[in-house]
Amino acid sequence: MTAAPADIDALARGGRTNIAGFALRLLARIPFLFIAGRLYGPALVGRFAIAVVVVELAALLATLGLKRGLAQALSAGAMDGKGRPAAWIVWDALAVAFVVSVVATAILSTFPQVMYPNSAIGGLDRWLPCIIVASAWSDVSLAALAYRRDVQATVNARAIVEPWTISIAAWLFSFATIKDGLVLSYVASMVAALVASLVPFVRAYGLPRGWTPQLGPLYRLASANAPLAGADALEWGSRNVDRFILGVLFAPKIVGIYYMAQQVASLPQKLKTSFDPILGPVVTEALARGDRAAVANQVRQVAFWIIAAQGCLALMGSIPGPAVMGIVGPQFVAGTAAMAFLLVAEVLASTGAVSETALVYIARHRNLAISAAMLVVQVGLGVALILAMRRLGWPVTWQAAGPAVALMTSVALTSIIKAGVLGRLLGTSVSPLRWALVGAVAAALAIGGTFTLLPTWAELLIGEPAIAATYLFVLWRFAFEPADRALFAGAARQ
């Protein structure tokens, strides 16, 4: 049995909507990077980057894996037709997230040194954790809407409201307070995203009439999603622990340079998360009807779409790397090497990340163990590389690229292992790799390399489109199959 065409059509529709949102998010994020780099400088950016790492981790843990687990809980309720109504299940999830958010806020407000390990605490620093509940509630609300195939709400909240708010707020607050401007702009963006998430959520599910929090369902919901929460935290940690390592071993300025490289490189990662709202529900429905071949087909298809798109962005970012980083500010060009390694890491991580979407439902604890082991490898290798380069007297900017190399290595191993495990469980390969990808990369490298010999303006204005056009032409001509064109066919009909 193969995946029903309706499954691929659903993935294509959701993917088109969210990829459009990704483009909007890209356009909105660039002004923030420019404003933060030019107006606030690498030292304040680095300090902000470390604090946000801790707060975002706390917000992620506060959801207790419900970003993905909520779809399974709602699917189970729909299948058996018994138990609590869907609206009550969702409000149970919000109650769980609220309780954990309050606990996390209290801990971080009491011990703010965790957020600022290498600088003094003052101003509004201590109160940043108060925003944790807004982030957690926004994630749960959007997950509930995604279950009902409303991915437009995610696009509005995450791709339009949140990034444009932080960009505009960062510019406005720069006139009032340089020290707290980035923190205030982050808080403003999270509050705006929460409002943009709750409004469509209440329209879809309604207010909690007749609902009262019950310890039994709340405990069962939290317990069932503990492995998912761990998986989410480990995946998030693999992408952010490098920043924390740098915060402990380097001055805030170095962290700020790395953070900007990370922000540029993380843009391709949003392509993977663009499919999360629709991929989770589609996978859980296929598993509920026992169609494991459909799950394998869905994983292969989405992973290929993501790798193809991420490969294009990685080439466009890394070939003219110094020119790209120079847009943020000349002092950030030193982060070019780190950005290149991080861009490659995003491509290598795609297969493992998409495989995990299915593994969290059919092999939760095994998936968790793999993620934990790979995070240990990443941290150990990252620290070892920094210390080795420091001992050899290499420049500080080279040392700071060590965690990026460690991330690239660990995510590549993770993808190989998780794809292999999932393939064995489903009884068929889930590998999305096609030889034409290699040809597309080689052609883009050859074309892009010639443009690096030209002035910076030509490298960006002419070279970037040439790289993308060459890469995409080869893919379309030699790699795309009929199912791949489903992603574009619907757009042509719309």
TARA-V945874 format. One record per run of one state. SS is the DSSP state (H for helix, E for strand, C for the rest). FROM is the first residue (numbers start at 0). TO is the last residue. If there is no record, write none. Layout:
ss: (SS/SS)
from: (FROM/FROM)
to: (TO/TO)
//
This chain:
ss: (C/H/C/H/C/H/C/H/C/H/C/H/C/H/C/H/C/H/C/H/C/H/C/H/C/H/C/H/C/H/C/H/C/H/C/H/C/H/C/H/C)
from: (0/4/62/65/80/85/110/111/114/124/147/151/173/177/205/214/224/225/249/251/266/268/288/291/318/320/328/329/362/363/391/395/399/401/426/434/451/455/478/485/493)
to: (3/61/64/79/84/109/110/113/123/146/150/172/176/204/213/223/224/248/250/265/267/287/290/317/319/327/328/361/362/390/394/398/400/425/433/450/454/477/484/492/493)
//
